Amino acid sequence: MNRIVLGLLCRRWLRTLLVGLSTLVAFMLLGFFLAIRHGFAVGPMQVGADLLLLEPIGGGSPLPLGVVSKVSSFPGVRSVVGINAVQMLFGANRHPLVVEGLSPRAFLELSDAVGSGALRPVEAQRWLADPAGALVSAEVARKNRWTLGETISLHTMPGVPPRDLTCQIDGILGKLDGVSPSSDVNLHFDYVRRWTHMDFVDFMFVKVANARQADAVAQAIGQKFANSATPVTVQSFKSLLQGVVERLADVNAITSVVIVATLFGLFLISFNTVIHSVAERLGEFALLKAVGFTPLRLVWLVFLEASLGIVPAAIAGMLCAWLLIRAIAGAKLHLPGITLTPAALAIGGLSALGLAVLSSMLPGLRVVRLTCGQVLRKG
C-alpha cells in the first residue's frame, strides 16, 4: 500500500510540491502566532517580578532626597535606586538624549548588569571609581559612534542656561532580556545633583528581597507615606505589566482568528487536492476493492496520501518557525517568553493530523461506497 501511495505522489510531484509548500508556510505562521501568544501570556511576568516603581502622586513635584534612605530601611527592601532624569542634546546636530543620575552601586545590584553579561566587570569597576564617569547604552553608543574612554559634552535644552555637562564613557551597557535597564546616558547621582543644584529624585526603583512579597511591600510603603508631606504611589512591576497585558488582551483574539483562518484555508487546499486525486483514480480503487482490499485498507490509502502531503510539511514548517524565532526573537531581539513551547509543538502536530483526517474523511467515504461493477464498466 505504501508503494501505491508513494508512486502516486511521485507521479503528481508538482501538485504534491505546491500542497507541501502551502502547508509549510501555514504551519510557520501557526508557530509564529503560538509563540507570540505565549510571549504575551508569560513573557512580561518574567521581567522585574521583584521590582517596585515609586514616584510622586500624579507626577507632581520631585521627591526629597531623604525618601531614598527611608525606603531603603523598610522591611523587605533589598536596594533602592534614586533617579534624576534630564533631557539633553549631543553634537552639532543636537541629537536629543535622556540623561539619568542614579545611585551607582544600587543600580548595578538591582539590574544585575554584570551577572547577566550586559556589562563587563572591568567597566563596572571603572564606572564606580570615576565620580564623573558614564555608562551609555549600546544602541546610543553605536548611533553616535562613541567608544570607551571617550569624553563627551552634553548640552542643555533650548531655553535653559547653556551649561555643558562633560563626562567620560567608562562602560557600554547592553540589553537585559531584550530591555535596556536604563536610559541613554547614566551618571552618578551625586554628579548630576551637583550639576542641577537640586536635592530631589524624580522617581525610584525598589528591589525587594522576595519577589512573592512585592505587592505586600508596595502596599506597606504606600501606607507609610500616605499621610506624609510627600505622598507617593508605589506599584509593583507585576501589577504594572498585568495592566499592560490586560490592555493587550485583544492579541489573543487576533492571533486566534488568524490561526483559525490559516488552518481553514489549508484545509480547503488539502481537501480539494485529496478529493480530486481520488476522483481521478476511482477505477484503481474499484480494482483494488475487487481483488480483496477491505474498506478499512482503502480508507487507510486515502488517509496515508493526505498525511504524506500534510504532516512532513507541517513538521518542516514548525521546525522553520522554531529556528527563526530562536534566531530573531532570542538571539537578536532578546524578547522574553516568545518561544515555541512543547504545548505549542503538540498543538501543531495535532493540527496536522486533524487536517489529514478531515481532508481524507469524505474522499475515504466515497471510496468505501464504490460499486466495482459500475466503475469498471465505465473504464
C-alpha positions, 0 to 999 in steps of 0.5 A: 500500500505504501508503494501505491501511495508513494508512486502516486505522489511521485507521479503528481510531484508538482501538485504534491510540491505546491500542497507541501509548500502551502502547508509549510508556510501555514504551519510557520505562521501557526508557530509564529502566532503560538509563540507570540501568544505565549510571549504575551501570556508569560513573557512580561511576568518574567521581567522585574517580578521583584521590582517596585516603581515609586514616584510622586502622586500624579507626577507632581513635584520631585521627591526629597532626597531623604525618601531614598534612605527611608525606603531603603530601611523598610522591611523587605527592601533589598536596594533602592535606586534614586533617579534624576532624569534630564533631557539633553542634546549631543553634537552639532546636530543636537541629537536629543538624549535622556540623561539619568543620575542614579545611585551607582552601586544600587543600580548595578545590584538591582539590574544585575548588569554584570551577572547577566553579561550586559556589562563587563566587570572591568567597566563596572569597576571603572564606572564606580571609581570615576565620580564623573564617569558614564555608562551609555547604552549600546544602541546610543553608543553605536548611533553616535559612534562613541567608544570607551574612554571617550569624553563627551559634552552634553548640552542643555535644552533650548531655553535653559542656561547653556551649561555643558555637562562633560563626562567620560564613557567608562562602560557600554551597557547592553540589553537585559532580556531584550530591555535596556535597564536604563536610559541613554546616558547614566551618571552618578547621582551625586554628579548630576545633583551637583550639576542641577543644584537640586536635592530631589529624585524624580522617581525610584526603583525598589528591589525587594528581597522576595519577589512573592512579597512585592505587592505586600511591600508596595502596599506597606510603603504606600501606607507609610507615606500616605499621610506624609508631606510627600505622598507617593504611589508605589506599584509593583512591576507585576501589577504594572505589566498585568495592566499592560497585558490586560490592555493587550488582551485583544492579541489573543483574539487576533492571533486566534482568528488568524490561526483559525483562518490559516488552518481553514484555508489549508484545509480547503487546499488539502481537501480539494487536492485529496478529493480530486486525486481520488476522483481521478483514480476511482477505477484503481480503487474499484480494482483494488476493492475487487481483488480483496482490499477491505474498506478499512485498507482503502480508507487507510490509502486515502488517509496515508496520501493526505498525511504524506502531503500534510504532516512532513510539511507541517513538521518542516514548517514548525521546525522553520518557525522554531529556528527563526524565532530562536534566531530573531526573537532570542538571539537578536531581539532578546524578547522574553517568553516568545518561544515555541513551547512543547504545548505549542509543538503538540498543538501543531502536530495535532493540527496536522493530523486533524487536517489529514483526517478531515481532508481524507474523511469524505474522499475515504467515504466515497471510496468505501461506497464504490460499486466495482461493477459500475466503475469498471464498466465505465473504464 
